[in-house]
Amino acid sequence: MTDPVAPPAPASFRQHRFQPPPEAAELILVRHGESEAYVDGRLFALTGGHGDPPLSPQGREQARRVCARLGSAGIDAIYVTSLRRTAQTAARLAEQLGLDLRVEAGLREVYLGDWEGGLYRKKVADGDPVSQRVFAEERWDVIPGAEPSAAFAARVRAAIERVAAAHLGQRVAVFSHGGVIGQALALASGSRPFAFIGADNASISRLVISGDSWIVRGFNDTAHLDHPA
């Protein structure tokens, strides 16, 4: 008499780490390091109408730390904006990897109209009623002369799409600004406009762009600042 044949083991299915879709672009969004403080009555120099302060000493140290972390991240390209604090933050990484800094002006910070040049910081610190409305209504264009919300969202979307289309299947570091990062993640998630506002200086957020699909993979990672190597 032959032994009965054991039934085949049922198929099993493990959980796996996320893998970007084929030909997706991975965008590492880095907010610039801390810039110089605004001194009451002394507006920052303007570039294209935007306040353009350099990094502060603290910001330069933050830049060193974030670039050290990204040095082994497999970066294929580095983008900055037309405002110098982004290029100053990215400079060490570009030198380490032998990559040029590519400028994407569409990722410059939201235009703050009458509050440009650093005045926005004072208005917020003073609890100005208009600044309170900005956050209550989640609209920058409450500020007189500021960039309309729909125009800002469209500008950020178009710039992200340009960068992603140029780097299918690659990983790109994008050094930008807090308002831009917040807007990009709001677009990706379909959230409230300010749901991702307040990314820390030199923080890392992550997007995966695959065609019309934008996937949020991280927000405001500051491990390199809290526990530097």
Biotite code that builds the C-alpha atoms (Angstrom):
import biotite.structure as struc

atoms = struc.array([
    struc.Atom([0.000, 0.000, 0.000], chain_id="A", res_id=1, res_name="MET", atom_name="CA", element="C"),
    struc.Atom([1.394, 3.383, -0.985], chain_id="A", res_id=2, res_name="THR", atom_name="CA", element="C"),
    struc.Atom([1.442, 6.322, 1.376], chain_id="A", res_id=3, res_name="ASP", atom_name="CA", element="C"),
    struc.Atom([-1.107, 9.040, 0.578], chain_id="A", res_id=4, res_name="PRO", atom_name="CA", element="C"),
    struc.Atom([0.268, 11.990, -1.319], chain_id="A", res_id=5, res_name="VAL", atom_name="CA", element="C"),
    struc.Atom([0.418, 15.087, 0.862], chain_id="A", res_id=6, res_name="ALA", atom_name="CA", element="C"),
    struc.Atom([-1.561, 18.004, -0.543], chain_id="A", res_id=7, res_name="PRO", atom_name="CA", element="C"),
    struc.Atom([0.536, 20.865, -1.871], chain_id="A", res_id=8, res_name="PRO", atom_name="CA", element="C"),
    struc.Atom([1.223, 23.657, 0.564], chain_id="A", res_id=9, res_name="ALA", atom_name="CA", element="C"),
    struc.Atom([-0.987, 26.675, -0.014], chain_id="A", res_id=10, res_name="PRO", atom_name="CA", element="C"),
    struc.Atom([0.612, 29.634, -1.719], chain_id="A", res_id=11, res_name="ALA", atom_name="CA", element="C"),
    struc.Atom([1.918, 32.331, 0.615], chain_id="A", res_id=12, res_name="SER", atom_name="CA", element="C"),
    struc.Atom([2.285, 36.003, -0.046], chain_id="A", res_id=13, res_name="PHE", atom_name="CA", element="C"),
    struc.Atom([4.742, 38.140, 1.847], chain_id="A", res_id=14, res_name="ARG", atom_name="CA", element="C"),
    struc.Atom([4.554, 41.859, 2.414], chain_id="A", res_id=15, res_name="GLN", atom_name="CA", element="C"),
    struc.Atom([7.240, 43.743, 0.525], chain_id="A", res_id=16, res_name="HIS", atom_name="CA", element="C"),
    struc.Atom([8.781, 47.168, 0.721], chain_id="A", res_id=17, res_name="ARG", atom_name="CA", element="C"),
    struc.Atom([7.417, 49.816, -1.593], chain_id="A", res_id=18, res_name="PHE", atom_name="CA", element="C"),
    struc.Atom([8.965, 49.830, -5.044], chain_id="A", res_id=19, res_name="GLN", atom_name="CA", element="C"),
    struc.Atom([8.440, 52.813, -7.351], chain_id="A", res_id=20, res_name="PRO", atom_name="CA", element="C"),
    struc.Atom([6.567, 51.991, -10.537], chain_id="A", res_id=21, res_name="PRO", atom_name="CA", element="C"),
    struc.Atom([8.786, 51.456, -13.580], chain_id="A", res_id=22, res_name="PRO", atom_name="CA", element="C"),
    struc.Atom([10.012, 54.734, -15.059], chain_id="A", res_id=23, res_name="GLU", atom_name="CA", element="C"),
    struc.Atom([8.778, 56.733, -12.068], chain_id="A", res_id=24, res_name="ALA", atom_name="CA", element="C"),
    struc.Atom([10.766, 59.753, -10.944], chain_id="A", res_id=25, res_name="ALA", atom_name="CA", element="C"),
    struc.Atom([11.682, 59.914, -7.256], chain_id="A", res_id=26, res_name="GLU", atom_name="CA", element="C"),
    struc.Atom([11.879, 63.487, -5.973], chain_id="A", res_id=27, res_name="LEU", atom_name="CA", element="C"),
    struc.Atom([13.636, 64.218, -2.701], chain_id="A", res_id=28, res_name="ILE", atom_name="CA", element="C"),
    struc.Atom([12.329, 67.620, -1.671], chain_id="A", res_id=29, res_name="LEU", atom_name="CA", element="C"),
    struc.Atom([14.732, 69.484, 0.614], chain_id="A", res_id=30, res_name="VAL", atom_name="CA", element="C"),
    struc.Atom([13.840, 72.748, 2.273], chain_id="A", res_id=31, res_name="ARG", atom_name="CA", element="C"),
    struc.Atom([16.798, 75.143, 2.297], chain_id="A", res_id=32, res_name="HIS", atom_name="CA", element="C"),
    struc.Atom([18.734, 75.751, 5.508], chain_id="A", res_id=33, res_name="GLY", atom_name="CA", element="C"),
    struc.Atom([17.787, 78.566, 7.837], chain_id="A", res_id=34, res_name="GLU", atom_name="CA", element="C"),
    struc.Atom([18.333, 81.972, 6.250], chain_id="A", res_id=35, res_name="SER", atom_name="CA", element="C"),
    struc.Atom([19.522, 85.152, 7.920], chain_id="A", res_id=36, res_name="GLU", atom_name="CA", element="C"),
    struc.Atom([17.164, 86.831, 10.357], chain_id="A", res_id=37, res_name="ALA", atom_name="CA", element="C"),
    struc.Atom([15.081, 89.774, 9.226], chain_id="A", res_id=38, res_name="TYR", atom_name="CA", element="C"),
    struc.Atom([16.012, 92.949, 11.079], chain_id="A", res_id=39, res_name="VAL", atom_name="CA", element="C"),
    struc.Atom([13.121, 95.365, 11.452], chain_id="A", res_id=40, res_name="ASP", atom_name="CA", element="C"),
    struc.Atom([13.334, 98.106, 8.841], chain_id="A", res_id=41, res_name="GLY", atom_name="CA", element="C"),
    struc.Atom([16.086, 96.428, 6.776], chain_id="A", res_id=42, res_name="ARG", atom_name="CA", element="C"),
    struc.Atom([14.464, 94.543, 3.921], chain_id="A", res_id=43, res_name="LEU", atom_name="CA", element="C"),
    struc.Atom([16.280, 91.654, 2.289], chain_id="A", res_id=44, res_name="PHE", atom_name="CA", element="C"),
    struc.Atom([17.673, 92.156, -1.194], chain_id="A", res_id=45, res_name="ALA", atom_name="CA", element="C"),
    struc.Atom([15.177, 91.066, -3.844], chain_id="A", res_id=46, res_name="LEU", atom_name="CA", element="C"),
    struc.Atom([15.638, 88.658, -6.733], chain_id="A", res_id=47, res_name="THR", atom_name="CA", element="C"),
    struc.Atom([12.768, 88.709, -9.195], chain_id="A", res_id=48, res_name="GLY", atom_name="CA", element="C"),
    struc.Atom([10.698, 90.482, -6.571], chain_id="A", res_id=49, res_name="GLY", atom_name="CA", element="C"),
    struc.Atom([11.310, 87.789, -3.936], chain_id="A", res_id=50, res_name="HIS", atom_name="CA", element="C"),
    struc.Atom([13.271, 88.292, -0.721], chain_id="A", res_id=51, res_name="GLY", atom_name="CA", element="C"),
    struc.Atom([16.634, 86.629, -1.224], chain_id="A", res_id=52, res_name="ASP", atom_name="CA", element="C"),
    struc.Atom([18.560, 86.358, 2.067], chain_id="A", res_id=53, res_name="PRO", atom_name="CA", element="C"),
    struc.Atom([21.646, 84.125, 2.326], chain_id="A", res_id=54, res_name="PRO", atom_name="CA", element="C"),
    struc.Atom([21.962, 81.250, 4.762], chain_id="A", res_id=55, res_name="LEU", atom_name="CA", element="C"),
    struc.Atom([22.683, 82.046, 8.375], chain_id="A", res_id=56, res_name="SER", atom_name="CA", element="C"),
    struc.Atom([25.525, 80.242, 10.214], chain_id="A", res_id=57, res_name="PRO", atom_name="CA", element="C"),
    struc.Atom([22.922, 77.802, 11.561], chain_id="A", res_id=58, res_name="GLN", atom_name="CA", element="C"),
    struc.Atom([21.633, 77.299, 8.031], chain_id="A", res_id=59, res_name="GLY", atom_name="CA", element="C"),
    struc.Atom([25.104, 76.476, 6.734], chain_id="A", res_id=60, res_name="ARG", atom_name="CA", element="C"),
    struc.Atom([25.460, 73.788, 9.386], chain_id="A", res_id=61, res_name="GLU", atom_name="CA", element="C"),
    struc.Atom([22.043, 72.396, 8.507], chain_id="A", res_id=62, res_name="GLN", atom_name="CA", element="C"),
    struc.Atom([23.107, 72.329, 4.853], chain_id="A", res_id=63, res_name="ALA", atom_name="CA", element="C"),
    struc.Atom([26.237, 70.386, 5.745], chain_id="A", res_id=64, res_name="ARG", atom_name="CA", element="C"),
    struc.Atom([24.197, 67.785, 7.593], chain_id="A", res_id=65, res_name="ARG", atom_name="CA", element="C"),
    struc.Atom([21.514, 67.261, 4.972], chain_id="A", res_id=66, res_name="VAL", atom_name="CA", element="C"),
    struc.Atom([24.107, 67.026, 2.184], chain_id="A", res_id=67, res_name="CYS", atom_name="CA", element="C"),
    struc.Atom([26.078, 64.474, 4.191], chain_id="A", res_id=68, res_name="ALA", atom_name="CA", element="C"),
    struc.Atom([22.940, 62.366, 4.520], chain_id="A", res_id=69, res_name="ARG", atom_name="CA", element="C"),
    struc.Atom([22.070, 62.559, 0.831], chain_id="A", res_id=70, res_name="LEU", atom_name="CA", element="C"),
    struc.Atom([25.605, 61.857, -0.378], chain_id="A", res_id=71, res_name="GLY", atom_name="CA", element="C"),
    struc.Atom([24.932, 58.104, -0.523], chain_id="A", res_id=72, res_name="SER", atom_name="CA", element="C"),
    struc.Atom([21.267, 58.306, -1.580], chain_id="A", res_id=73, res_name="ALA", atom_name="CA", element="C"),
    struc.Atom([21.871, 57.603, -5.270], chain_id="A", res_id=74, res_name="GLY", atom_name="CA", element="C"),
    struc.Atom([21.055, 61.087, -6.518], chain_id="A", res_id=75, res_name="ILE", atom_name="CA", element="C"),
    struc.Atom([21.083, 61.472, -10.301], chain_id="A", res_id=76, res_name="ASP", atom_name="CA", element="C"),
    struc.Atom([20.444, 65.230, -10.539], chain_id="A", res_id=77, res_name="ALA", atom_name="CA", element="C"),
    struc.Atom([20.162, 68.268, -8.280], chain_id="A", res_id=78, res_name="ILE", atom_name="CA", element="C"),
    struc.Atom([17.727, 71.140, -8.738], chain_id="A", res_id=79, res_name="TYR", atom_name="CA", element="C"),
    struc.Atom([17.624, 74.504, -6.979], chain_id="A", res_id=80, res_name="VAL", atom_name="CA", element="C"),
    struc.Atom([15.500, 77.613, -7.420], chain_id="A", res_id=81, res_name="THR", atom_name="CA", element="C"),
    struc.Atom([16.406, 81.129, -8.487], chain_id="A", res_id=82, res_name="SER", atom_name="CA", element="C"),
    struc.Atom([16.826, 82.146, -4.812], chain_id="A", res_id=83, res_name="LEU", atom_name="CA", element="C"),
    struc.Atom([20.342, 81.758, -3.456], chain_id="A", res_id=84, res_name="ARG", atom_name="CA", element="C"),
    struc.Atom([19.537, 80.027, -0.189], chain_id="A", res_id=85, res_name="ARG", atom_name="CA", element="C"),
    struc.Atom([18.640, 76.871, -2.120], chain_id="A", res_id=86, res_name="THR", atom_name="CA", element="C"),
    struc.Atom([21.900, 76.845, -4.089], chain_id="A", res_id=87, res_name="ALA", atom_name="CA", element="C"),
    struc.Atom([23.882, 77.521, -0.928], chain_id="A", res_id=88, res_name="GLN", atom_name="CA", element="C"),
    struc.Atom([22.177, 74.569, 0.768], chain_id="A", res_id=89, res_name="THR", atom_name="CA", element="C"),
    struc.Atom([22.825, 72.214, -2.168], chain_id="A", res_id=90, res_name="ALA", atom_name="CA", element="C"),
    struc.Atom([26.389, 73.283, -2.982], chain_id="A", res_id=91, res_name="ALA", atom_name="CA", element="C"),
    struc.Atom([28.200, 70.695, -0.865], chain_id="A", res_id=92, res_name="ARG", atom_name="CA", element="C"),
    struc.Atom([26.143, 67.823, -2.306], chain_id="A", res_id=93, res_name="LEU", atom_name="CA", element="C"),
    struc.Atom([26.789, 68.981, -5.867], chain_id="A", res_id=94, res_name="ALA", atom_name="CA", element="C"),
    struc.Atom([30.520, 69.155, -5.189], chain_id="A", res_id=95, res_name="GLU", atom_name="CA", element="C"),
    struc.Atom([30.566, 65.721, -3.570], chain_id="A", res_id=96, res_name="GLN", atom_name="CA", element="C"),
    struc.Atom([28.668, 64.050, -6.421], chain_id="A", res_id=97, res_name="LEU", atom_name="CA", element="C"),
    struc.Atom([30.210, 66.043, -9.265], chain_id="A", res_id=98, res_name="GLY", atom_name="CA", element="C"),
    struc.Atom([26.800, 67.255, -10.427], chain_id="A", res_id=99, res_name="LEU", atom_name="CA", element="C"),
    struc.Atom([25.761, 70.654, -11.712], chain_id="A", res_id=100, res_name="ASP", atom_name="CA", element="C"),
    struc.Atom([23.020, 72.623, -9.995], chain_id="A", res_id=101, res_name="LEU", atom_name="CA", element="C"),
    struc.Atom([20.050, 72.937, -12.347], chain_id="A", res_id=102, res_name="ARG", atom_name="CA", element="C"),
    struc.Atom([17.767, 75.919, -11.796], chain_id="A", res_id=103, res_name="VAL", atom_name="CA", element="C"),
    struc.Atom([13.993, 75.437, -11.869], chain_id="A", res_id=104, res_name="GLU", atom_name="CA", element="C"),
    struc.Atom([12.605, 78.907, -11.236], chain_id="A", res_id=105, res_name="ALA", atom_name="CA", element="C"),
    struc.Atom([9.052, 77.560, -11.055], chain_id="A", res_id=106, res_name="GLY", atom_name="CA", element="C"),
    struc.Atom([9.883, 76.085, -7.650], chain_id="A", res_id=107, res_name="LEU", atom_name="CA", element="C"),
    struc.Atom([10.778, 79.452, -6.081], chain_id="A", res_id=108, res_name="ARG", atom_name="CA", element="C"),
    struc.Atom([8.876, 80.415, -2.945], chain_id="A", res_id=109, res_name="GLU", atom_name="CA", element="C"),
    struc.Atom([5.336, 81.808, -3.031], chain_id="A", res_id=110, res_name="VAL", atom_name="CA", element="C"),
    struc.Atom([5.341, 85.544, -3.765], chain_id="A", res_id=111, res_name="TYR", atom_name="CA", element="C"),
    struc.Atom([4.207, 87.498, -0.694], chain_id="A", res_id=112, res_name="LEU", atom_name="CA", element="C"),
    struc.Atom([3.369, 90.811, -2.332], chain_id="A", res_id=113, res_name="GLY", atom_name="CA", element="C"),
    struc.Atom([3.528, 93.760, 0.061], chain_id="A", res_id=114, res_name="ASP", atom_name="CA", element="C"),
    struc.Atom([5.102, 91.517, 2.694], chain_id="A", res_id=115, res_name="TRP", atom_name="CA", element="C"),
    struc.Atom([8.160, 90.491, 0.683], chain_id="A", res_id=116, res_name="GLU", atom_name="CA", element="C"),
    struc.Atom([11.737, 91.165, 1.753], chain_id="A", res_id=117, res_name="GLY", atom_name="CA", element="C"),
    struc.Atom([11.338, 89.656, 5.226], chain_id="A", res_id=118, res_name="GLY", atom_name="CA", element="C"),
    struc.Atom([8.371, 91.717, 6.392], chain_id="A", res_id=119, res_name="LEU", atom_name="CA", element="C"),
    struc.Atom([6.207, 88.569, 6.456], chain_id="A", res_id=120, res_name="TYR", atom_name="CA", element="C"),
    struc.Atom([8.237, 87.244, 9.391], chain_id="A", res_id=121, res_name="ARG", atom_name="CA", element="C"),
    struc.Atom([7.568, 90.358, 11.453], chain_id="A", res_id=122, res_name="LYS", atom_name="CA", element="C"),
    struc.Atom([3.866, 90.363, 10.623], chain_id="A", res_id=123, res_name="LYS", atom_name="CA", element="C"),
    struc.Atom([3.511, 86.754, 11.780], chain_id="A", res_id=124, res_name="VAL", atom_name="CA", element="C"),
    struc.Atom([5.573, 87.357, 14.928], chain_id="A", res_id=125, res_name="ALA", atom_name="CA", element="C"),
    struc.Atom([3.409, 90.388, 15.764], chain_id="A", res_id=126, res_name="ASP", atom_name="CA", element="C"),
    struc.Atom([0.188, 88.423, 15.307], chain_id="A", res_id=127, res_name="GLY", atom_name="CA", element="C"),
    struc.Atom([-0.987, 90.730, 12.538], chain_id="A", res_id=128, res_name="ASP", atom_name="CA", element="C"),
    struc.Atom([-4.697, 90.049, 11.818], chain_id="A", res_id=129, res_name="PRO", atom_name="CA", element="C"),
    struc.Atom([-3.979, 89.478, 8.132], chain_id="A", res_id=130, res_name="VAL", atom_name="CA", element="C"),
    struc.Atom([-1.347, 86.868, 8.996], chain_id="A", res_id=131, res_name="SER", atom_name="CA", element="C"),
    struc.Atom([-3.923, 85.116, 11.169], chain_id="A", res_id=132, res_name="GLN", atom_name="CA", element="C"),
    struc.Atom([-6.315, 85.079, 8.220], chain_id="A", res_id=133, res_name="ARG", atom_name="CA", element="C"),
    struc.Atom([-3.618, 83.506, 6.026], chain_id="A", res_id=134, res_name="VAL", atom_name="CA", element="C"),
    struc.Atom([-3.570, 80.423, 8.219], chain_id="A", res_id=135, res_name="PHE", atom_name="CA", element="C"),
    struc.Atom([-7.264, 80.392, 9.052], chain_id="A", res_id=136, res_name="ALA", atom_name="CA", element="C"),
    struc.Atom([-8.254, 80.569, 5.368], chain_id="A", res_id=137, res_name="GLU", atom_name="CA", element="C"),
    struc.Atom([-5.182, 78.646, 4.091], chain_id="A", res_id=138, res_name="GLU", atom_name="CA", element="C"),
    struc.Atom([-4.510, 81.234, 1.380], chain_id="A", res_id=139, res_name="ARG", atom_name="CA", element="C"),
    struc.Atom([-1.369, 83.262, 0.796], chain_id="A", res_id=140, res_name="TRP", atom_name="CA", element="C"),
    struc.Atom([-3.257, 85.784, -1.307], chain_id="A", res_id=141, res_name="ASP", atom_name="CA", element="C"),
    struc.Atom([-4.955, 87.240, 1.742], chain_id="A", res_id=142, res_name="VAL", atom_name="CA", element="C"),
    struc.Atom([-1.728, 89.287, 1.898], chain_id="A", res_id=143, res_name="ILE", atom_name="CA", element="C"),
    struc.Atom([-2.038, 92.409, -0.294], chain_id="A", res_id=144, res_name="PRO", atom_name="CA", element="C"),
    struc.Atom([-0.432, 91.810, -3.670], chain_id="A", res_id=145, res_name="GLY", atom_name="CA", element="C"),
    struc.Atom([0.496, 88.184, -2.912], chain_id="A", res_id=146, res_name="ALA", atom_name="CA", element="C"),
    struc.Atom([0.449, 85.422, -5.516], chain_id="A", res_id=147, res_name="GLU", atom_name="CA", element="C"),
    struc.Atom([-3.063, 84.051, -6.116], chain_id="A", res_id=148, res_name="PRO", atom_name="CA", element="C"),
    struc.Atom([-3.509, 80.588, -4.646], chain_id="A", res_id=149, res_name="SER", atom_name="CA", element="C"),
    struc.Atom([-4.617, 78.956, -7.893], chain_id="A", res_id=150, res_name="ALA", atom_name="CA", element="C"),
    struc.Atom([-1.684, 80.473, -9.791], chain_id="A", res_id=151, res_name="ALA", atom_name="CA", element="C"),
    struc.Atom([0.789, 79.286, -7.155], chain_id="A", res_id=152, res_name="PHE", atom_name="CA", element="C"),
    struc.Atom([-0.614, 75.746, -7.228], chain_id="A", res_id=153, res_name="ALA", atom_name="CA", element="C"),
    struc.Atom([-0.468, 75.672, -11.022], chain_id="A", res_id=154, res_name="ALA", atom_name="CA", element="C"),
    struc.Atom([3.118, 76.963, -11.021], chain_id="A", res_id=155, res_name="ARG", atom_name="CA", element="C"),
    struc.Atom([4.263, 74.307, -8.554], chain_id="A", res_id=156, res_name="VAL", atom_name="CA", element="C"),
    struc.Atom([2.461, 71.528, -10.417], chain_id="A", res_id=157, res_name="ARG", atom_name="CA", element="C"),
    struc.Atom([3.988, 72.519, -13.750], chain_id="A", res_id=158, res_name="ALA", atom_name="CA", element="C"),
    struc.Atom([7.503, 72.728, -12.289], chain_id="A", res_id=159, res_name="ALA", atom_name="CA", element="C"),
    struc.Atom([7.256, 69.348, -10.555], chain_id="A", res_id=160, res_name="ILE", atom_name="CA", element="C"),
    struc.Atom([5.975, 67.807, -13.784], chain_id="A", res_id=161, res_name="GLU", atom_name="CA", element="C"),
    struc.Atom([8.895, 69.289, -15.750], chain_id="A", res_id=162, res_name="ARG", atom_name="CA", element="C"),
    struc.Atom([11.467, 67.899, -13.333], chain_id="A", res_id=163, res_name="VAL", atom_name="CA", element="C"),
    struc.Atom([9.813, 64.477, -13.220], chain_id="A", res_id=164, res_name="ALA", atom_name="CA", element="C"),
    struc.Atom([9.490, 64.234, -17.013], chain_id="A", res_id=165, res_name="ALA", atom_name="CA", element="C"),
    struc.Atom([13.203, 64.952, -17.402], chain_id="A", res_id=166, res_name="ALA", atom_name="CA", element="C"),
    struc.Atom([14.225, 62.200, -14.979], chain_id="A", res_id=167, res_name="HIS", atom_name="CA", element="C"),
    struc.Atom([12.094, 59.116, -15.544], chain_id="A", res_id=168, res_name="LEU", atom_name="CA", element="C"),
    struc.Atom([13.512, 56.192, -13.601], chain_id="A", res_id=169, res_name="GLY", atom_name="CA", element="C"),
    struc.Atom([15.875, 58.455, -11.632], chain_id="A", res_id=170, res_name="GLN", atom_name="CA", element="C"),
    struc.Atom([16.185, 59.952, -8.166], chain_id="A", res_id=171, res_name="ARG", atom_name="CA", element="C"),
    struc.Atom([16.417, 63.739, -8.007], chain_id="A", res_id=172, res_name="VAL", atom_name="CA", element="C"),
    struc.Atom([17.194, 66.092, -5.121], chain_id="A", res_id=173, res_name="ALA", atom_name="CA", element="C"),
    struc.Atom([15.115, 69.261, -5.318], chain_id="A", res_id=174, res_name="VAL", atom_name="CA", element="C"),
    struc.Atom([16.201, 72.065, -2.973], chain_id="A", res_id=175, res_name="PHE", atom_name="CA", element="C"),
    struc.Atom([13.244, 74.379, -2.576], chain_id="A", res_id=176, res_name="SER", atom_name="CA", element="C"),
    struc.Atom([11.108, 76.250, -0.033], chain_id="A", res_id=177, res_name="HIS", atom_name="CA", element="C"),
    struc.Atom([8.606, 75.535, 2.710], chain_id="A", res_id=178, res_name="GLY", atom_name="CA", element="C"),
    struc.Atom([5.600, 76.946, 0.895], chain_id="A", res_id=179, res_name="GLY", atom_name="CA", element="C"),
    struc.Atom([6.467, 75.055, -2.288], chain_id="A", res_id=180, res_name="VAL", atom_name="CA", element="C"),
    struc.Atom([6.975, 71.741, -0.494], chain_id="A", res_id=181, res_name="ILE", atom_name="CA", element="C"),
    struc.Atom([3.687, 72.185, 1.324], chain_id="A", res_id=182, res_name="GLY", atom_name="CA", element="C"),
    struc.Atom([1.896, 72.945, -1.937], chain_id="A", res_id=183, res_name="GLN", atom_name="CA", element="C"),
    struc.Atom([3.469, 69.985, -3.759], chain_id="A", res_id=184, res_name="ALA", atom_name="CA", element="C"),
    struc.Atom([2.410, 67.523, -1.062], chain_id="A", res_id=185, res_name="LEU", atom_name="CA", element="C"),
    struc.Atom([-1.070, 69.034, -0.905], chain_id="A", res_id=186, res_name="ALA", atom_name="CA", element="C"),
    struc.Atom([-1.384, 68.501, -4.658], chain_id="A", res_id=187, res_name="LEU", atom_name="CA", element="C"),
    struc.Atom([-0.124, 64.928, -4.348], chain_id="A", res_id=188, res_name="ALA", atom_name="CA", element="C"),
    struc.Atom([-2.506, 64.022, -1.524], chain_id="A", res_id=189, res_name="SER", atom_name="CA", element="C"),
    struc.Atom([-5.545, 66.083, -2.463], chain_id="A", res_id=190, res_name="GLY", atom_name="CA", element="C"),
    struc.Atom([-5.431, 67.579, 1.030], chain_id="A", res_id=191, res_name="SER", atom_name="CA", element="C"),
    struc.Atom([-6.227, 71.003, 2.438], chain_id="A", res_id=192, res_name="ARG", atom_name="CA", element="C"),
    struc.Atom([-3.866, 73.650, 1.024], chain_id="A", res_id=193, res_name="PRO", atom_name="CA", element="C"),
    struc.Atom([-1.873, 74.040, 4.260], chain_id="A", res_id=194, res_name="PHE", atom_name="CA", element="C"),
    struc.Atom([-1.997, 70.431, 5.490], chain_id="A", res_id=195, res_name="ALA", atom_name="CA", element="C"),
    struc.Atom([1.752, 70.062, 4.871], chain_id="A", res_id=196, res_name="PHE", atom_name="CA", element="C"),
    struc.Atom([2.811, 73.592, 5.736], chain_id="A", res_id=197, res_name="ILE", atom_name="CA", element="C"),
    struc.Atom([5.768, 74.128, 8.040], chain_id="A", res_id=198, res_name="GLY", atom_name="CA", element="C"),
    struc.Atom([8.487, 71.814, 6.756], chain_id="A", res_id=199, res_name="ALA", atom_name="CA", element="C"),
    struc.Atom([11.566, 72.472, 8.901], chain_id="A", res_id=200, res_name="ASP", atom_name="CA", element="C"),
    struc.Atom([14.704, 74.010, 7.445], chain_id="A", res_id=201, res_name="ASN", atom_name="CA", element="C"),
    struc.Atom([16.897, 71.331, 5.819], chain_id="A", res_id=202, res_name="ALA", atom_name="CA", element="C"),
    struc.Atom([14.153, 68.717, 6.196], chain_id="A", res_id=203, res_name="SER", atom_name="CA", element="C"),
    struc.Atom([13.551, 65.976, 3.622], chain_id="A", res_id=204, res_name="ILE", atom_name="CA", element="C"),
    struc.Atom([10.197, 65.123, 2.056], chain_id="A", res_id=205, res_name="SER", atom_name="CA", element="C"),
    struc.Atom([9.647, 62.601, -0.727], chain_id="A", res_id=206, res_name="ARG", atom_name="CA", element="C"),
    struc.Atom([7.413, 62.260, -3.776], chain_id="A", res_id=207, res_name="LEU", atom_name="CA", element="C"),
    struc.Atom([7.196, 59.545, -6.404], chain_id="A", res_id=208, res_name="VAL", atom_name="CA", element="C"),
    struc.Atom([5.841, 60.786, -9.731], chain_id="A", res_id=209, res_name="ILE", atom_name="CA", element="C"),
    struc.Atom([4.517, 58.225, -12.187], chain_id="A", res_id=210, res_name="SER", atom_name="CA", element="C"),
    struc.Atom([2.563, 59.836, -14.993], chain_id="A", res_id=211, res_name="GLY", atom_name="CA", element="C"),
    struc.Atom([-0.449, 61.539, -13.424], chain_id="A", res_id=212, res_name="ASP", atom_name="CA", element="C"),
    struc.Atom([0.059, 59.667, -10.149], chain_id="A", res_id=213, res_name="SER", atom_name="CA", element="C"),
    struc.Atom([1.840, 61.551, -7.350], chain_id="A", res_id=214, res_name="TRP", atom_name="CA", element="C"),
    struc.Atom([2.656, 59.412, -4.311], chain_id="A", res_id=215, res_name="ILE", atom_name="CA", element="C"),
    struc.Atom([3.710, 60.936, -0.980], chain_id="A", res_id=216, res_name="VAL", atom_name="CA", element="C"),
    struc.Atom([6.530, 58.872, 0.536], chain_id="A", res_id=217, res_name="ARG", atom_name="CA", element="C"),
    struc.Atom([7.608, 61.132, 3.390], chain_id="A", res_id=218, res_name="GLY", atom_name="CA", element="C"),
    struc.Atom([7.337, 64.553, 4.995], chain_id="A", res_id=219, res_name="PHE", atom_name="CA", element="C"),
    struc.Atom([9.654, 66.637, 7.190], chain_id="A", res_id=220, res_name="ASN", atom_name="CA", element="C"),
    struc.Atom([12.307, 64.008, 7.917], chain_id="A", res_id=221, res_name="ASP", atom_name="CA", element="C"),
    struc.Atom([14.903, 65.694, 10.162], chain_id="A", res_id=222, res_name="THR", atom_name="CA", element="C"),
    struc.Atom([16.779, 62.669, 11.539], chain_id="A", res_id=223, res_name="ALA", atom_name="CA", element="C"),
    struc.Atom([20.058, 64.104, 10.205], chain_id="A", res_id=224, res_name="HIS", atom_name="CA", element="C"),
    struc.Atom([19.489, 67.276, 12.213], chain_id="A", res_id=225, res_name="LEU", atom_name="CA", element="C"),
    struc.Atom([18.413, 65.575, 15.421], chain_id="A", res_id=226, res_name="ASP", atom_name="CA", element="C"),
    struc.Atom([21.138, 62.912, 15.364], chain_id="A", res_id=227, res_name="HIS", atom_name="CA", element="C"),
    struc.Atom([23.950, 64.110, 13.094], chain_id="A", res_id=228, res_name="PRO", atom_name="CA", element="C"),
    struc.Atom([26.743, 61.759, 12.117], chain_id="A", res_id=229, res_name="ALA", atom_name="CA", element="C"),
])
